[in-house]
Amino acid sequence: MSDLSTIFNILLAFFTIASCILMFVTLTNAYRLRNILLSWDSGKLFGFPLFASVFMLFTLGMLAGVTIMGLSGYTVVLTFYVLMSFNWLMSSYFMSRRYITDHGIVKNINDPSQTIPWSNVHDLVEIEHDSGINFAFFYLPYNGPGDSRHCIRVELSVPNVHLDSFRKIMDHKLGRRFSKSQVPVPGFKQIN
């Protein structure tokens, strides 16, 4: 039984270290962003990601329950779980934030395919919904010589609170390249 317990403790330590590395990389990527013009939270629970927040609350509750009951044998293990859940929560929070920079749109700071330079945007579509507008950006990434060019679509949901500021930035960065004519398509609207 102690061998199995040792294996589980090693796995727990491994995942805790991995979550620390993920949080470090995520915070480093967030810190490296320059010229942020606009940003907002996109989490479902008061701006925080839902699953990471629920897991954090659950582990804190378990640690509090174990401490109140005096079960000190579980305190160390649950402390590792709390640390892991904190790392997951912070990483998820910064990955779910949307950043609009002078260079482009950063939808996920840990995923380069979710970063769109303004100069690569070739088309966009606006889709209205209750809490804001979804923008679908189409862009061609540059992957070096001999690149077989394929269009990538990235959707960005902009809340109503930030819609005017986002439109001003978008008009400034993209307005010169896009025509102002509108093609009537049910449910879609071209940039104004």
Secondary structure as UniProt FT lines:
FT   HELIX           2..32
FT   STRAND          36..40
FT   STRAND          47..48
FT   HELIX           50..69
FT   HELIX           72..74
FT   HELIX           75..96
FT   STRAND          98..101
FT   STRAND          104..106
FT   TURN            109..110
FT   HELIX           112..114
FT   STRAND          115..117
FT   HELIX           118..120
FT   STRAND          121..129
FT   TURN            130..131
FT   STRAND          132..139
FT   TURN            145..146
FT   STRAND          152..159
FT   HELIX           160..174
FT   TURN            175..177
FT   TURN            186..187
FT   STRAND          188..189
//
